[in-house]
Amino acid sequence: MSSSAFLSTVLEQVVKLNGDNWHTWQAQILMVFQLNDSDDIVSGKEPEPDALKEWRRKNKLAVTLMWSCIEPEWQHLVLGQPLG
């Protein structure tokens, strides 16, 4: 199974954030971030200057992954929001 297929399979298992399931959703989405090596985005650690471009790419991916795992009526809360 390719890594993108595996990521899709894992994403399908993440519950949609709906306002009542924060802790479950948070734990599951953090596992997704670990899978695609973007967990450093939500750690709060500042990137080194030479790593900034890669950090920005990972941030965009992390926001998109989170957005896909949120109920539609809550998705507006992450649109245009960086994680770091």
Summary of the structure (lengths in Angstrom):
residues: 84
radius of gyration: 13.0
end to end distance: 31.3
largest distance: 39.5
contacts: 201
relative contact order: 0.17
helix: 64%
strand: 2%
